[in-house]
Amino acid sequence: MSEPRRGVRHAEHAMGTVFSFDIRDPATPAIGRALEEAVAWLHHVDEVFSTYRPASAISRLGRGELAPERCGPEVAEVLGLCEAAARATDGWFSHTPGGRLDPSGMVKGWAVERASEILYAAGAHNTCVNGGGDIQLRGEAAPGVPWRIGIAHPLRPGALCAVVTGRDHLAVATSGTAERGSHVLDPHTGEPATALASLTLTGHGLTWTDALATAAFAMGAGAHAWTEALDGHEALAVTAAGEIWRTPGFPV
């Protein structure tokens, strides 16, 4: 009896970006079903949380057409995480930028981490789930070989400013201006955050790593000292002037 082929790759468009799945375990029916479930999960999250869909639960909630208790447990979970992130960052993370309900800074990382968990539960223990550059890694790229993730230089198209190396349960999240311009707001002023061109944060779970990366990017010059004091996270940033700084434990 032949062994199952090793490795499954899949790309899916959802939430206005591309999600990629790189599974390095032998392909099995259980993993195939889990991949289908993870893809369906991402589309479900898009339907519920998209701020671009007028009929989504989050859009209706923001317009006052739907009471919070009628939005379902997933919305309550995400809004609770957003409120916790706002407290943990002294308001630098905000799900109401400019006074408009928008939990997008939490949703993508949360959705990717959950998709990774779906795969892991089915036996896929060596995976990379990438949602538009925000990544949840598990296990190894190959037996004895760590994952290597290139961090794009935001001011030099086609160049890298660092390569993250790691294994097991590693999350990599980047906030920056390269893909979407100045879209992260300083929640204290309502103006775009422009001091940094990009900030990459590493941690274990992508839900919190992504949210904290957004908060740190909004901080601008204050992000360096703040990220050095974070437990379980490391940072690398490129300033608007092109200077690069990193915390001592950044995994390169």
N, C-alpha and C positions, 0 to 999 in steps of 0.2 A: 504494500500500500504506500503510495507516494505521500510525502509530507506536504502540508499546506504551504502555498507560496508565502514568502515573507514580505511583509510590507503592503500597506494600502495607502493611497493618496487620493485626496478629493478636494476640490475647490467649490465653494458655494457663495453666490451673491446674496447678501442679506444686509439689512440696516444701512444701506448705502455704501457698503464696502465689500471686500472679498474676505471670506473666511477659508482658511486652508487647514486640512487635516493631514498630518504625516504620521502614520502608524507604523512602527518598526517591528511589531510582533507578527508572528505567522497569522495569516488571514484565516479566520474561522467563521462559521455561520453566526455565532454569537456576536463576534466583533462586527460583522457586516450589519446585523440588526441594530447594534448599538450605534453605529455610524449613522444609519437612517434615523434613529431616534434623536441623536444629537443635532442633525441637520433640521429635523422637524422642530426641535426645541428652539433653535435660532430664529426660524420663521415665526414661531409663536410669540417669542419675545418681541420681534419687530412689530407684529400686529398689535400687541398690547401697549408697547412703550414708545412707538414712533411718534415724534412730535410733528412729523410731516404728513401723517394720516389723520384727517379730521375726525374719523370715527374711532380712533384708538381710545382705549380706556384713559390713557394719560392725557390725551388732548381734551377729551370730554371732561375729565376731572379739572384740568386747568381752566376750562371755560365755565366751571361751576355747574355743568349739566349732569354731573354724576357725583354722588356722595362717596367719600373715601371707603366706607364700609361695603359699598356695592361694587368695588373695583376688583375684588378678589385677593387672595392671600399673597400672590406674587407682588402686587403693587404695594401692599402693606409692608412686605419684607424689604423691598427696595427703598421705599421712603424712610423706613426705620434705619436702614444702613446709611442713607444720605444724611439723616439727622445726626447719627453717631459720628460720621465723618466731619460734619460741620463743627461739632463740639471738639473733636480731637485735633482739628486744625485751626482752632480759634476763628472759624468763619472763612478761612481761605478756600475751603471746598464749599460750593453752594449749588443746590439743586433748584434755586430760584434766581438765576442770574438776570439782572435787569427787571426783577419782579415777575418773571414768567416761569411757570413750572417747567423744568427741563432736567430730569435726572440722568441725562445721557452720560455724564461723567462717571456714573456708577454702573450703568446698565451693561455696557459692552464687556467690561472686565468680569462682571458677575455672570453674564451669559456664557462667556468663554470658559470660565472656571467650572461652571455646571456641566457644560458639554464635555470637558475633560474628565469630570467625575463619572459621567455616563459611560464613557469608553473604559475607564479604569475598572468599573464594576463588572464589565463584561469580559475582563481578562486582558485588555490592552494596557499594558503597564509601561510601555516605552513609546510615548507619543509627544507630538508637538501640535498644539492647536493655536492657530494664529488668526486673530481678528483684526485686520487692518493695522498690523504692526504691534499689537498688544498680545503677548504670548504666554501660554501656560505650558510648561514642560514637565514631563514625568519620565523617570527612568533614564535611559541612555540612548544615544543615536545608534549605537551598535555595542555588542558586548565589550566592556572595557573602554568604550569611547564616549567622551562627554558630548553633549550638544554644544554647538558653536553658533551663536547668533550675531550677525553683523548689525551694527547700529549705523544707520545712514547719517552722513554729515549734512545738516540742514542747509548749509550755505555753499556746499560743493557737490552739485548733482553727480551721482555715480560714484562718489567717494565714501569711505567709511571713516568714522571717528573712533571706533572701538569695536572689538569683538568680545561678546560675553561668552564665557565658557562655564558650563555647569551641568549638573545631573540631578536626578531625583526630582524633588518637588520644587521647581524654580519658576518664578513669574518674572516677566520683563515687560515693562510698560513705558511708552514714550509719549510725552506731550510736546507739541511743537507747532511751528508755522509752515513747515515744508509742504504738507499735503493740502491743508485747508486755510492757509493764511492765518491772520491774527484772530482766531475764533475763541480763545480762552479769555474770559473777562476777569479783571480784578474785581472780586465781589464787593470790595470796600469802596470803589470809585465808580463801578459800572463801565469803565473804559477797558479796551483790550490790553492784555499784559504783553509788553514788548521788550522787556529787559533781556529775556532769554530767547534764543532761537529754538532750542530743544532741551528737554530734560528727560533722562531715562532713569527709571527706578527699578531696582530688582528686589524681590522678596520671595515669599513662598506661595501665597494665594493671590491670584490676579485681581480678585474683587477689591481688596484693600490696596494692593500695590498700584492699580490703575487710578483709584480715587486719590491716593496720596500724591501720585505723580502730577495729577491735574492741579492739586492744591499747591504743590511746590513750584510748579511752573508759574502759577499766578503770583506767587510771592516775589519772583524776580531775584533781586540781589540778596534777599533774605533767605533764599532757599539753601544756600551752602551750609550755613550754621545749623539750620533747622534739620536738614537731612542727615548731617553728621550725628545729631542727637537721637535719630530714630532707631528704635530697637528692631533688628531683623531686616533692615532695608539698607541698601547702598545706592548712591546716585552718581550720575555723570551728566554734566550739562555743557552746552555750547552757548555762550553769550551772544547777544546781537552783534557784538564787535568781532566775533570769531574766536574768542578765547575759550579754552576748555578747562574745566575743573572736575574733579571726582573726589568722592569720599575714600578714605584709606582702604576699605574692604571691597571696593567695587570689583566684581569677579571677571577680570580679564586674563 
